[in-house]
């Protein structure tokens, strides 16, 4: 994956969970956006590595995921 990178992110990013995430502590990710990248991390391990995606890659990913949930 050429557009994906893992690295530590600055603390000032505003992270948020999916509206589909519950409070039960299941499989959740958090997302933070900035103009040049979308950052994704495990919500249960906020200090773990972060996956950084180009905005176009994020759009493709969310399109495919939402298409899979509609079938």
Biopython code that builds the backbone (N, CA, C, O; Angstrom):
import numpy as np
from Bio.PDB.StructureBuilder import StructureBuilder

atoms = [
    (1, "UNK", "N", (0.850, -1.183, 0.000)),
    (1, "UNK", "CA", (0.000, 0.000, 0.000)),
    (1, "UNK", "C", (0.890, 1.239, 0.000)),
    (1, "UNK", "O", (1.486, 1.576, 1.023)),
    (2, "UNK", "N", (0.978, 1.895, -1.106)),
    (2, "UNK", "CA", (1.850, 3.053, -1.214)),
    (2, "UNK", "C", (1.353, 4.247, -0.406)),
    (2, "UNK", "O", (2.169, 5.019, 0.099)),
    (3, "UNK", "N", (0.038, 4.423, -0.267)),
    (3, "UNK", "CA", (-0.503, 5.595, 0.397)),
    (3, "UNK", "C", (-0.615, 5.439, 1.903)),
    (3, "UNK", "O", (-0.954, 6.408, 2.584)),
    (4, "UNK", "N", (-0.350, 4.280, 2.444)),
    (4, "UNK", "CA", (-0.512, 4.043, 3.874)),
    (4, "UNK", "C", (0.840, 4.073, 4.570)),
    (4, "UNK", "O", (1.834, 3.562, 4.056)),
    (5, "UNK", "N", (0.855, 4.679, 5.747)),
    (5, "UNK", "CA", (2.059, 4.749, 6.561)),
    (5, "UNK", "C", (1.665, 4.580, 8.022)),
    (5, "UNK", "O", (0.551, 4.934, 8.408)),
    (6, "UNK", "N", (2.570, 4.043, 8.838)),
    (6, "UNK", "CA", (2.344, 4.019, 10.274)),
    (6, "UNK", "C", (3.405, 4.883, 10.919)),
    (6, "UNK", "O", (4.579, 4.828, 10.555)),
    (7, "UNK", "N", (2.972, 5.690, 11.893)),
    (7, "UNK", "CA", (3.902, 6.563, 12.612)),
    (7, "UNK", "C", (3.187, 7.163, 13.813)),
    (7, "UNK", "O", (1.968, 7.048, 13.936)),
    (8, "UNK", "N", (3.933, 7.794, 14.683)),
    (8, "UNK", "CA", (3.335, 8.471, 15.831)),
    (8, "UNK", "C", (2.770, 9.810, 15.373)),
    (8, "UNK", "O", (3.357, 10.497, 14.538)),
    (9, "UNK", "N", (1.622, 10.164, 15.936)),
    (9, "UNK", "CA", (0.939, 11.395, 15.555)),
    (9, "UNK", "C", (1.052, 12.428, 16.665)),
    (9, "UNK", "O", (1.161, 12.072, 17.839)),
    (10, "UNK", "N", (1.028, 13.697, 16.304)),
    (10, "UNK", "CA", (1.048, 14.739, 17.324)),
    (10, "UNK", "C", (-0.207, 14.669, 18.188)),
    (10, "UNK", "O", (-1.276, 14.286, 17.711)),
    (11, "UNK", "N", (-0.076, 15.034, 19.443)),
    (11, "UNK", "CA", (-1.188, 14.949, 20.400)),
    (11, "UNK", "C", (-2.316, 15.913, 20.066)),
    (11, "UNK", "O", (-3.440, 15.704, 20.522)),
    (12, "UNK", "N", (-2.062, 16.957, 19.292)),
    (12, "UNK", "CA", (-3.091, 17.970, 19.036)),
    (12, "UNK", "C", (-4.152, 17.554, 18.015)),
    (12, "UNK", "O", (-5.088, 18.316, 17.775)),
    (13, "UNK", "N", (-4.039, 16.388, 17.418)),
    (13, "UNK", "CA", (-5.078, 15.924, 16.506)),
    (13, "UNK", "C", (-6.360, 15.658, 17.285)),
    (13, "UNK", "O", (-6.315, 15.169, 18.414)),
    (14, "UNK", "N", (-7.501, 15.980, 16.683)),
    (14, "UNK", "CA", (-8.806, 15.729, 17.298)),
    (14, "UNK", "C", (-9.307, 14.373, 16.824)),
    (14, "UNK", "O", (-9.683, 14.215, 15.663)),
    (15, "UNK", "N", (-9.311, 13.395, 17.722)),
    (15, "UNK", "CA", (-9.714, 12.034, 17.391)),
    (15, "UNK", "C", (-11.191, 11.839, 17.686)),
    (15, "UNK", "O", (-11.700, 12.381, 18.666)),
    (16, "UNK", "N", (-11.894, 11.066, 16.846)),
    (16, "UNK", "CA", (-13.291, 10.748, 17.109)),
    (16, "UNK", "C", (-13.581, 9.315, 16.690)),
    (16, "UNK", "O", (-12.923, 8.759, 15.811)),
    (17, "UNK", "N", (-14.595, 8.723, 17.349)),
    (17, "UNK", "CA", (-15.010, 7.357, 17.047)),
    (17, "UNK", "C", (-16.156, 7.370, 16.048)),
    (17, "UNK", "O", (-16.858, 8.370, 15.893)),
    (18, "UNK", "N", (-16.325, 6.267, 15.392)),
    (18, "UNK", "CA", (-17.446, 6.094, 14.478)),
    (18, "UNK", "C", (-18.762, 6.191, 15.238)),
    (18, "UNK", "O", (-18.840, 5.816, 16.408)),
    (19, "UNK", "N", (-19.788, 6.693, 14.574)),
    (19, "UNK", "CA", (-21.120, 6.734, 15.187)),
    (19, "UNK", "C", (-21.669, 5.323, 15.384)),
    (19, "UNK", "O", (-22.636, 5.137, 16.122)),
    (20, "UNK", "N", (-21.068, 4.333, 14.737)),
    (20, "UNK", "CA", (-21.482, 2.936, 14.885)),
    (20, "UNK", "C", (-20.800, 2.264, 16.069)),
    (20, "UNK", "O", (-21.142, 1.130, 16.405)),
    (21, "UNK", "N", (-19.841, 2.935, 16.713)),
    (21, "UNK", "CA", (-19.148, 2.359, 17.855)),
    (21, "UNK", "C", (-20.021, 2.478, 19.096)),
    (21, "UNK", "O", (-20.624, 3.522, 19.344)),
    (22, "UNK", "N", (-20.081, 1.433, 19.851)),
    (22, "UNK", "CA", (-20.849, 1.450, 21.093)),
    (22, "UNK", "C", (-19.944, 1.669, 22.290)),
    (22, "UNK", "O", (-18.736, 1.857, 22.146)),
    (23, "UNK", "N", (-20.542, 1.642, 23.477)),
    (23, "UNK", "CA", (-19.784, 1.814, 24.715)),
    (23, "UNK", "C", (-19.367, 0.472, 25.315)),
    (23, "UNK", "O", (-18.823, 0.430, 26.419)),
    (24, "UNK", "N", (-19.619, -0.621, 24.599)),
    (24, "UNK", "CA", (-19.316, -1.945, 25.123)),
    (24, "UNK", "C", (-17.842, -2.318, 25.008)),
    (24, "UNK", "O", (-17.444, -3.365, 25.518)),
    (25, "UNK", "N", (-17.028, -1.508, 24.363)),
    (25, "UNK", "CA", (-15.602, -1.793, 24.234)),
    (25, "UNK", "C", (-15.262, -2.795, 23.157)),
    (25, "UNK", "O", (-14.264, -3.507, 23.270)),
    (26, "UNK", "N", (-16.064, -2.865, 22.122)),
    (26, "UNK", "CA", (-15.821, -3.801, 21.026)),
    (26, "UNK", "C", (-14.711, -3.350, 20.105)),
    (26, "UNK", "O", (-13.807, -2.624, 20.520)),
    (27, "UNK", "N", (-14.774, -3.770, 18.875)),
    (27, "UNK", "CA", (-13.767, -3.430, 17.874)),
    (27, "UNK", "C", (-14.016, -2.028, 17.353)),
    (27, "UNK", "O", (-14.871, -1.824, 16.491)),
    (28, "UNK", "N", (-13.283, -1.074, 17.866)),
    (28, "UNK", "CA", (-13.490, 0.328, 17.485)),
    (28, "UNK", "C", (-12.194, 0.942, 16.987)),
    (28, "UNK", "O", (-11.103, 0.597, 17.440)),
    (29, "UNK", "N", (-12.338, 1.845, 16.060)),
    (29, "UNK", "CA", (-11.212, 2.654, 15.617)),
    (29, "UNK", "C", (-11.562, 4.114, 15.843)),
    (29, "UNK", "O", (-12.733, 4.488, 15.912)),
    (30, "UNK", "N", (-10.535, 4.922, 15.953)),
    (30, "UNK", "CA", (-10.697, 6.364, 16.034)),
    (30, "UNK", "C", (-10.051, 6.973, 14.803)),
    (30, "UNK", "O", (-9.088, 6.429, 14.262)),
    (31, "UNK", "N", (-10.581, 8.093, 14.369)),
    (31, "UNK", "CA", (-10.108, 8.765, 13.165)),
    (31, "UNK", "C", (-9.819, 10.219, 13.490)),
    (31, "UNK", "O", (-10.552, 10.851, 14.251)),
    (32, "UNK", "N", (-8.752, 10.748, 12.912)),
    (32, "UNK", "CA", (-8.426, 12.178, 12.994)),
    (32, "UNK", "C", (-8.091, 12.634, 11.576)),
    (32, "UNK", "O", (-7.420, 11.921, 10.829)),
    (33, "UNK", "N", (-8.552, 13.802, 11.220)),
    (33, "UNK", "CA", (-8.311, 14.294, 9.868)),
    (33, "UNK", "C", (-7.459, 15.555, 9.890)),
    (33, "UNK", "O", (-7.492, 16.332, 10.844)),
    (34, "UNK", "N", (-6.713, 15.736, 8.843)),
    (34, "UNK", "CA", (-5.992, 16.978, 8.576)),
    (34, "UNK", "C", (-5.997, 17.124, 7.049)),
    (34, "UNK", "O", (-6.378, 16.179, 6.359)),
    (35, "UNK", "N", (-5.598, 18.243, 6.514)),
    (35, "UNK", "CA", (-5.732, 18.462, 5.073)),
    (35, "UNK", "C", (-5.030, 17.423, 4.187)),
    (35, "UNK", "O", (-5.515, 17.131, 3.094)),
    (36, "UNK", "N", (-3.920, 16.871, 4.627)),
    (36, "UNK", "CA", (-3.152, 15.980, 3.767)),
    (36, "UNK", "C", (-3.291, 14.493, 4.098)),
    (36, "UNK", "O", (-2.750, 13.657, 3.373)),
    (37, "UNK", "N", (-4.009, 14.139, 5.186)),
    (37, "UNK", "CA", (-4.092, 12.732, 5.562)),
    (37, "UNK", "C", (-5.276, 12.466, 6.488)),
    (37, "UNK", "O", (-5.780, 13.365, 7.162)),
    (38, "UNK", "N", (-5.698, 11.216, 6.499)),
    (38, "UNK", "CA", (-6.683, 10.707, 7.444)),
    (38, "UNK", "C", (-5.922, 9.704, 8.305)),
    (38, "UNK", "O", (-5.294, 8.782, 7.784)),
    (39, "UNK", "N", (-5.979, 9.885, 9.618)),
    (39, "UNK", "CA", (-5.233, 9.034, 10.540)),
    (39, "UNK", "C", (-6.214, 8.108, 11.257)),
    (39, "UNK", "O", (-7.283, 8.542, 11.688)),
    (40, "UNK", "N", (-5.845, 6.827, 11.384)),
    (40, "UNK", "CA", (-6.703, 5.819, 11.995)),
    (40, "UNK", "C", (-5.892, 5.096, 13.070)),
    (40, "UNK", "O", (-4.730, 4.749, 12.860)),
    (41, "UNK", "N", (-6.538, 4.870, 14.246)),
    (41, "UNK", "CA", (-5.864, 4.138, 15.325)),
    (41, "UNK", "C", (-6.881, 3.280, 16.074)),
    (41, "UNK", "O", (-8.091, 3.469, 15.948)),
    (42, "UNK", "N", (-6.370, 2.346, 16.844)),
    (42, "UNK", "CA", (-7.181, 1.482, 17.695)),
    (42, "UNK", "C", (-7.627, 2.301, 18.898)),
    (42, "UNK", "O", (-6.791, 2.866, 19.603)),
    (43, "UNK", "N", (-8.933, 2.375, 19.142)),
    (43, "UNK", "CA", (-9.438, 3.205, 20.241)),
    (43, "UNK", "C", (-9.047, 2.657, 21.609)),
    (43, "UNK", "O", (-8.985, 3.410, 22.581)),
    (44, "UNK", "N", (-8.782, 1.354, 21.694)),
    (44, "UNK", "CA", (-8.400, 0.767, 22.974)),
    (44, "UNK", "C", (-6.915, 0.929, 23.258)),
    (44, "UNK", "O", (-6.468, 0.704, 24.383)),
    (45, "UNK", "N", (-6.145, 1.318, 22.241)),
    (45, "UNK", "CA", (-4.694, 1.468, 22.382)),
    (45, "UNK", "C", (-4.259, 2.781, 21.725)),
    (45, "UNK", "O", (-3.602, 2.752, 20.685)),
    (46, "UNK", "N", (-4.611, 3.930, 22.311)),
    (46, "UNK", "CA", (-4.342, 5.213, 21.661)),
    (46, "UNK", "C", (-2.862, 5.531, 21.450)),
    (46, "UNK", "O", (-2.536, 6.399, 20.639)),
    (47, "UNK", "N", (-1.965, 4.856, 22.155)),
    (47, "UNK", "CA", (-0.531, 5.106, 21.966)),
    (47, "UNK", "C", (0.113, 4.137, 20.988)),
    (47, "UNK", "O", (1.328, 4.160, 20.795)),
    (48, "UNK", "N", (-0.701, 3.283, 20.368)),
    (48, "UNK", "CA", (-0.173, 2.330, 19.396)),
    (48, "UNK", "C", (0.080, 3.038, 18.064)),
    (48, "UNK", "O", (-0.293, 4.200, 17.905)),
    (49, "UNK", "N", (0.707, 2.354, 17.109)),
    (49, "UNK", "CA", (0.953, 2.982, 15.807)),
    (49, "UNK", "C", (-0.344, 3.440, 15.136)),
    (49, "UNK", "O", (-1.424, 2.904, 15.383)),
    (50, "UNK", "N", (-0.196, 4.437, 14.292)),
    (50, "UNK", "CA", (-1.325, 5.049, 13.584)),
    (50, "UNK", "C", (-1.164, 4.766, 12.098)),
    (50, "UNK", "O", (-0.063, 4.837, 11.553)),
    (51, "UNK", "N", (-2.270, 4.445, 11.459)),
    (51, "UNK", "CA", (-2.288, 4.266, 10.012)),
    (51, "UNK", "C", (-2.688, 5.595, 9.385)),
    (51, "UNK", "O", (-3.750, 6.130, 9.706)),
    (52, "UNK", "N", (-1.868, 6.133, 8.507)),
    (52, "UNK", "CA", (-2.152, 7.402, 7.828)),
    (52, "UNK", "C", (-2.444, 7.131, 6.358)),
    (52, "UNK", "O", (-1.648, 6.513, 5.650)),
    (53, "UNK", "N", (-3.601, 7.609, 5.918)),
    (53, "UNK", "CA", (-4.039, 7.378, 4.545)),
    (53, "UNK", "C", (-4.219, 8.695, 3.802)),
    (53, "UNK", "O", (-4.618, 9.702, 4.387)),
    (54, "UNK", "N", (-3.924, 8.674, 2.525)),
    (54, "UNK", "CA", (-4.218, 9.831, 1.679)),
    (54, "UNK", "C", (-5.742, 9.986, 1.616)),
    (54, "UNK", "O", (-6.457, 8.985, 1.672)),
    (55, "UNK", "N", (-6.251, 11.209, 1.501)),
    (55, "UNK", "CA", (-7.704, 11.402, 1.440)),
    (55, "UNK", "C", (-8.398, 10.560, 0.366)),
    (55, "UNK", "O", (-9.489, 10.045, 0.610)),
    (56, "UNK", "N", (-7.798, 10.410, -0.805)),
    (56, "UNK", "CA", (-8.409, 9.602, -1.865)),
    (56, "UNK", "C", (-8.488, 8.128, -1.454)),
    (56, "UNK", "O", (-9.472, 7.455, -1.758)),
    (57, "UNK", "N", (-7.481, 7.633, -0.779)),
    (57, "UNK", "CA", (-7.483, 6.252, -0.306)),
    (57, "UNK", "C", (-8.568, 6.053, 0.743)),
    (57, "UNK", "O", (-9.258, 5.033, 0.730)),
    (58, "UNK", "N", (-8.729, 7.020, 1.656)),
    (58, "UNK", "CA", (-9.777, 6.960, 2.677)),
    (58, "UNK", "C", (-11.164, 6.938, 2.018)),
    (58, "UNK", "O", (-12.030, 6.161, 2.423)),
    (59, "UNK", "N", (-11.374, 7.780, 1.016)),
    (59, "UNK", "CA", (-12.664, 7.794, 0.313)),
    (59, "UNK", "C", (-12.952, 6.441, -0.322)),
    (59, "UNK", "O", (-14.073, 5.941, -0.238)),
    (60, "UNK", "N", (-11.944, 5.845, -0.959)),
    (60, "UNK", "CA", (-12.128, 4.525, -1.565)),
    (60, "UNK", "C", (-12.453, 3.468, -0.513)),
    (60, "UNK", "O", (-13.335, 2.635, -0.721)),
    (61, "UNK", "N", (-11.749, 3.499, 0.604)),
    (61, "UNK", "CA", (-11.996, 2.543, 1.685)),
    (61, "UNK", "C", (-13.413, 2.679, 2.226)),
    (61, "UNK", "O", (-14.127, 1.682, 2.337)),
    (62, "UNK", "N", (-13.829, 3.889, 2.563)),
    (62, "UNK", "CA", (-15.166, 4.075, 3.132)),
    (62, "UNK", "C", (-16.253, 3.754, 2.112)),
    (62, "UNK", "O", (-17.324, 3.275, 2.483)),
    (63, "UNK", "N", (-15.994, 4.011, 0.836)),
    (63, "UNK", "CA", (-16.958, 3.652, -0.206)),
    (63, "UNK", "C", (-17.157, 2.139, -0.255)),
    (63, "UNK", "O", (-18.291, 1.663, -0.306)),
    (64, "UNK", "N", (-16.056, 1.381, -0.239)),
    (64, "UNK", "CA", (-16.139, -0.076, -0.311)),
    (64, "UNK", "C", (-16.775, -0.649, 0.949)),
    (64, "UNK", "O", (-17.571, -1.584, 0.861)),
    (65, "UNK", "N", (-16.446, -0.118, 2.099)),
    (65, "UNK", "CA", (-17.029, -0.608, 3.348)),
    (65, "UNK", "C", (-18.529, -0.339, 3.366)),
    (65, "UNK", "O", (-19.308, -1.223, 3.722)),
    (66, "UNK", "N", (-18.943, 0.857, 2.992)),
    (66, "UNK", "CA", (-20.382, 1.164, 3.012)),
    (66, "UNK", "C", (-21.129, 0.361, 1.955)),
    (66, "UNK", "O", (-22.281, -0.011, 2.178)),
    (67, "UNK", "N", (-20.518, 0.088, 0.831)),
    (67, "UNK", "CA", (-21.145, -0.739, -0.201)),
    (67, "UNK", "C", (-21.333, -2.165, 0.303)),
    (67, "UNK", "O", (-22.355, -2.787, 0.014)),
    (68, "UNK", "N", (-20.366, -2.695, 1.049)),
    (68, "UNK", "CA", (-20.455, -4.050, 1.594)),
    (68, "UNK", "C", (-21.564, -4.161, 2.630)),
    (68, "UNK", "O", (-22.176, -5.222, 2.748)),
    (69, "UNK", "N", (-21.840, -3.108, 3.380)),
    (69, "UNK", "CA", (-22.866, -3.175, 4.426)),
    (69, "UNK", "C", (-24.266, -3.034, 3.852)),
    (69, "UNK", "O", (-25.240, -3.344, 4.539)),
    (70, "UNK", "N", (-24.395, -2.578, 2.615)),
    (70, "UNK", "CA", (-25.709, -2.421, 1.983)),
    (70, "UNK", "C", (-26.182, -3.681, 1.283)),
    (70, "UNK", "O", (-27.335, -3.752, 0.859)),
    (71, "UNK", "N", (-25.320, -4.674, 1.155)),
    (71, "UNK", "CA", (-25.717, -5.890, 0.432)),
    (71, "UNK", "C", (-26.244, -6.953, 1.357)),
    (71, "UNK", "O", (-26.619, -8.034, 0.905)),
]
sb = StructureBuilder()
sb.init_structure("model")
sb.init_model(0)
sb.init_chain("A")
sb.init_seg("    ")
for serial, (resi, resn, name, xyz) in enumerate(atoms, 1):
    if name == "N":
        sb.init_residue(resn, " ", resi, " ")
    sb.init_atom(name, np.array(xyz, "f"), 0.0, 1.0, " ", f" {name:<3s}", serial, name[0])
structure = sb.get_structure()
